[in-house]
Amino acid sequence: MLGNHPAVSQVMNAASSVLIVDDDEDVLRALARVLRQAGFNVETFTSAAAFLKRPFGDTPSCLVLDLKLPDLNGLQLQEAMTQANIPMPIVFVSGRSDVASTASAMRLGALDFLVKPVDDVVLIEAVSRALEEDTTRRHRRNEESVARERLARLTPRENDVCRLVARGLLNKQIADELGVSQQTVKIHRARAMRKLQVGSVAELVRFLSVIEK
């Protein structure tokens, strides 16, 4: 059964959505049926304009997009999404294998390019990868947001001390670098670690790496 496909089980989420844009209603229904049977939440659109009117929330999602559409074509919609800051993984589905279009789509960040008629399992695996990628991206964005909020709590001196600790300097070396006493370094270090909610140098290094990626 498609719903038991291993790729699906890794990304199933009641809040996630697969959005399909295709002006061929027969194809649209067929793609939606396959994905719904696999357990995905599916929304369908027959034009780029209808898709762009949809409100976009903060839940994992991906777009299955036909290359040829009556208003904006698939590549133009992809560009419009980039300009509108809609960072959604795209799986292109086309009735023809067009090398130039494929290259353009991939260059703009498309995750996959499938040629109709699409094998059900291939489609499910592509959508699963797209949702997994979007879930990971959102997690990283949220993690970075939390890290920046905590970092903003530090005083300039606490920030300086943290950066030097993360570089592997000892308290004495930090004191020499900043022209303060070791006791002062210890106080700033303890306060900073508490504000950042990290318990070790290794955790501090990882914390800073989230922001500096």
One Martini backbone bead per residue (centre of mass of N, CA, C, O) as a GRO file, in nm:
protein
  213
    1MET     BB    1   0.097   0.035   0.020
    2LEU     BB    2   0.153   0.369  -0.011
    3GLY     BB    3   0.127   0.460   0.295
    4ASN     BB    4   0.388   0.250   0.359
    5HIS     BB    5   0.597   0.411   0.255
    6PRO     BB    6   0.902   0.493   0.383
    7ALA     BB    7   0.916   0.795   0.295
    8VAL     BB    8   0.650   0.883   0.430
    9SER     BB    9   0.700   0.816   0.738
   10GLN     BB   10   0.925   1.053   0.775
   11VAL     BB   11   0.702   1.316   0.691
   12MET     BB   12   0.457   1.290   0.846
   13ASN     BB   13   0.213   1.563   0.880
   14ALA     BB   14  -0.074   1.722   0.965
   15ALA     BB   15   0.044   2.020   0.866
   16SER     BB   16   0.123   1.931   0.602
   17SER     BB   17   0.174   2.018   0.241
   18VAL     BB   18   0.049   1.952  -0.091
   19LEU     BB   19   0.098   2.140  -0.385
   20ILE     BB   20  -0.097   2.166  -0.690
   21VAL     BB   21  -0.006   2.270  -1.033
   22ASP     BB   22  -0.262   2.223  -1.292
   23ASP     BB   23  -0.456   2.265  -1.591
   24ASP     BB   24  -0.503   1.957  -1.587
   25GLU     BB   25  -0.759   1.802  -1.430
   26ASP     BB   26  -0.686   1.505  -1.467
   27VAL     BB   27  -0.400   1.524  -1.356
   28LEU     BB   28  -0.467   1.656  -1.089
   29ARG     BB   29  -0.640   1.420  -0.980
   30ALA     BB   30  -0.425   1.198  -1.005
   31LEU     BB   31  -0.209   1.319  -0.821
   32ALA     BB   32  -0.389   1.356  -0.573
   33ARG     BB   33  -0.469   1.062  -0.533
   34VAL     BB   34  -0.190   0.941  -0.485
   35LEU     BB   35  -0.115   1.125  -0.237
   36ARG     BB   36  -0.359   1.062  -0.058
   37GLN     BB   37  -0.312   0.753  -0.045
   38ALA     BB   38  -0.025   0.815   0.101
   39GLY     BB   39  -0.118   1.058   0.328
   40PHE     BB   40  -0.148   1.335   0.209
   41ASN     BB   41  -0.187   1.671   0.206
   42VAL     BB   42  -0.405   1.825  -0.043
   43GLU     BB   43  -0.370   2.087  -0.291
   44THR     BB   44  -0.545   2.252  -0.564
   45PHE     BB   45  -0.446   2.404  -0.890
   46THR     BB   46  -0.502   2.571  -1.222
   47SER     BB   47  -0.314   2.819  -1.128
   48ALA     BB   48  -0.093   3.056  -1.034
   49ALA     BB   49  -0.290   3.267  -0.920
   50ALA     BB   50  -0.435   3.080  -0.720
   51PHE     BB   51  -0.185   3.005  -0.557
   52LEU     BB   52  -0.094   3.307  -0.473
   53LYS     BB   53  -0.365   3.351  -0.292
   54ARG     BB   54  -0.250   3.181  -0.088
   55PRO     BB   55  -0.189   3.132   0.230
   56PHE     BB   56   0.129   3.133   0.406
   57GLY     BB   57   0.262   2.949   0.641
   58ASP     BB   58   0.444   2.756   0.915
   59THR     BB   59   0.446   2.489   0.727
   60PRO     BB   60   0.512   2.217   0.579
   61SER     BB   61   0.596   2.227   0.220
   62CYS     BB   62   0.500   2.163  -0.130
   63LEU     BB   63   0.554   2.173  -0.494
   64VAL     BB   64   0.357   2.067  -0.769
   65LEU     BB   65   0.473   2.157  -1.103
   66ASP     BB   66   0.381   2.275  -1.393
   67LEU     BB   67   0.526   2.408  -1.673
   68LYS     BB   68   0.242   2.442  -1.818
   69LEU     BB   69   0.055   2.747  -1.818
   70PRO     BB   70  -0.189   2.998  -1.875
   71ASP     BB   71  -0.014   3.208  -1.739
   72LEU     BB   72   0.209   3.129  -1.567
   73ASN     BB   73   0.473   2.959  -1.575
   74GLY     BB   74   0.666   2.763  -1.388
   75LEU     BB   75   0.920   2.949  -1.393
   76GLN     BB   76   0.768   3.213  -1.322
   77LEU     BB   77   0.661   3.113  -1.052
   78GLN     BB   78   0.932   3.058  -0.924
   79GLU     BB   79   1.024   3.356  -0.938
   80ALA     BB   80   0.783   3.476  -0.777
   81MET     BB   81   0.848   3.324  -0.514
   82THR     BB   82   1.123   3.450  -0.467
   83GLN     BB   83   1.023   3.750  -0.458
   84ALA     BB   84   0.797   3.665  -0.222
   85ASN     BB   85   0.921   3.474  -0.013
   86ILE     BB   86   0.866   3.148  -0.107
   87PRO     BB   87   1.025   2.875   0.050
   88MET     BB   88   0.951   2.619  -0.171
   89PRO     BB   89   0.963   2.318  -0.266
   90ILE     BB   90   1.015   2.186  -0.604
   91VAL     BB   91   0.817   1.973  -0.826
   92PHE     BB   92   0.847   1.900  -1.143
   93VAL     BB   93   0.589   1.860  -1.408
   94SER     BB   94   0.617   1.714  -1.740
   95GLY     BB   95   0.536   1.635  -2.085
   96ARG     BB   96   0.843   1.721  -2.126
   97SER     BB   97   1.186   1.693  -2.212
   98ASP     BB   98   1.357   1.987  -2.105
   99VAL     BB   99   1.670   2.085  -2.068
  100ALA     BB  100   1.650   2.393  -2.028
  101SER     BB  101   1.425   2.392  -1.814
  102THR     BB  102   1.566   2.214  -1.612
  103ALA     BB  103   1.809   2.399  -1.565
  104SER     BB  104   1.648   2.645  -1.466
  105ALA     BB  105   1.503   2.511  -1.229
  106MET     BB  106   1.761   2.419  -1.075
  107ARG     BB  107   1.895   2.700  -1.052
  108LEU     BB  108   1.631   2.803  -0.876
  109GLY     BB  109   1.578   2.525  -0.676
  110ALA     BB  110   1.479   2.271  -0.771
  111LEU     BB  111   1.444   1.938  -0.668
  112ASP     BB  112   1.270   1.834  -0.925
  113PHE     BB  113   1.220   1.648  -1.255
  114LEU     BB  114   0.928   1.529  -1.403
  115VAL     BB  115   0.791   1.296  -1.636
  116LYS     BB  116   0.531   1.240  -1.818
  117PRO     BB  117   0.435   0.981  -1.681
  118VAL     BB  118   0.424   0.935  -1.340
  119ASP     BB  119   0.545   0.752  -1.109
  120ASP     BB  120   0.421   0.696  -0.806
  121VAL     BB  121   0.680   0.640  -0.643
  122VAL     BB  122   0.845   0.878  -0.749
  123LEU     BB  123   0.654   1.096  -0.648
  124ILE     BB  124   0.656   1.025  -0.346
  125GLU     BB  125   0.963   1.055  -0.305
  126ALA     BB  126   0.983   1.352  -0.392
  127VAL     BB  127   0.786   1.468  -0.181
  128SER     BB  128   0.930   1.361   0.068
  129ARG     BB  129   1.192   1.519   0.025
  130ALA     BB  130   1.064   1.802   0.024
  131LEU     BB  131   0.942   1.792   0.312
  132GLU     BB  132   1.203   1.733   0.458
  133GLU     BB  133   1.351   1.989   0.370
  134ASP     BB  134   1.145   2.193   0.488
  135THR     BB  135   1.161   2.099   0.778
  136THR     BB  136   1.464   2.155   0.815
  137ARG     BB  137   1.462   2.456   0.742
  138ARG     BB  138   1.264   2.546   0.968
  139HIS     BB  139   1.432   2.446   1.204
  140ARG     BB  140   1.680   2.624   1.148
  141ARG     BB  141   1.535   2.896   1.161
  142ASN     BB  142   1.432   2.867   1.454
  143GLU     BB  143   1.707   2.820   1.583
  144GLU     BB  144   1.828   3.093   1.496
  145SER     BB  145   1.620   3.278   1.632
  146VAL     BB  146   1.676   3.187   1.922
  147ALA     BB  147   1.979   3.250   1.926
  148ARG     BB  148   1.955   3.559   1.868
  149GLU     BB  149   1.785   3.627   2.116
  150ARG     BB  150   1.998   3.539   2.326
  151LEU     BB  151   2.239   3.711   2.228
  152ALA     BB  152   2.092   3.991   2.285
  153ARG     BB  153   2.134   3.968   2.608
  154LEU     BB  154   2.412   4.053   2.582
  155THR     BB  155   2.680   4.204   2.651
  156PRO     BB  156   2.954   4.310   2.500
  157ARG     BB  157   3.148   4.161   2.697
  158GLU     BB  158   3.010   3.884   2.690
  159ASN     BB  159   3.052   3.846   2.391
  160ASP     BB  160   3.358   3.853   2.387
  161VAL     BB  161   3.403   3.615   2.576
  162CYS     BB  162   3.255   3.399   2.409
  163ARG     BB  163   3.433   3.412   2.156
  164LEU     BB  164   3.696   3.329   2.306
  165VAL     BB  165   3.600   3.063   2.418
  166ALA     BB  166   3.531   2.937   2.135
  167ARG     BB  167   3.848   2.958   2.053
  168GLY     BB  168   3.999   2.829   2.332
  169LEU     BB  169   4.038   3.021   2.556
  170LEU     BB  170   4.151   3.109   2.846
  171ASN     BB  171   4.098   3.311   3.104
  172LYS     BB  172   4.381   3.440   3.101
  173GLN     BB  173   4.382   3.508   2.797
  174ILE     BB  174   4.130   3.684   2.802
  175ALA     BB  175   4.230   3.891   3.004
  176ASP     BB  176   4.466   3.986   2.827
  177GLU     BB  177   4.297   4.064   2.574
  178LEU     BB  178   4.095   4.271   2.754
  179GLY     BB  179   4.218   4.395   3.023
  180VAL     BB  180   4.140   4.195   3.261
  181SER     BB  181   4.033   4.000   3.497
  182GLN     BB  182   3.969   3.678   3.573
  183GLN     BB  183   3.716   3.733   3.742
  184THR     BB  184   3.568   3.891   3.526
  185VAL     BB  185   3.557   3.663   3.323
  186LYS     BB  186   3.399   3.464   3.498
  187ILE     BB  187   3.145   3.634   3.523
  188HIS     BB  188   3.080   3.673   3.223
  189ARG     BB  189   3.074   3.373   3.151
  190ALA     BB  190   2.846   3.282   3.339
  191ARG     BB  191   2.628   3.476   3.235
  192ALA     BB  192   2.634   3.392   2.937
  193MET     BB  193   2.569   3.091   2.969
  194ARG     BB  194   2.297   3.141   3.101
  195LYS     BB  195   2.161   3.311   2.873
  196LEU     BB  196   2.223   3.080   2.647
  197GLN     BB  197   2.187   2.788   2.761
  198VAL     BB  198   2.481   2.674   2.833
  199GLY     BB  199   2.719   2.408   2.969
  200SER     BB  200   2.948   2.437   2.742
  201VAL     BB  201   3.179   2.479   2.503
  202ALA     BB  202   3.048   2.298   2.292
  203GLU     BB  203   2.770   2.439   2.304
  204LEU     BB  204   2.872   2.719   2.228
  205VAL     BB  205   2.983   2.650   1.950
  206ARG     BB  206   2.717   2.552   1.834
  207PHE     BB  207   2.553   2.806   1.881
  208LEU     BB  208   2.730   2.995   1.697
  209SER     BB  209   2.703   2.821   1.435
  210VAL     BB  210   2.405   2.882   1.380
  211ILE     BB  211   2.452   3.192   1.317
  212GLU     BB  212   2.719   3.154   1.111
  213LYS     BB  213   2.595   2.998   0.850
   0.00000   0.00000   0.00000
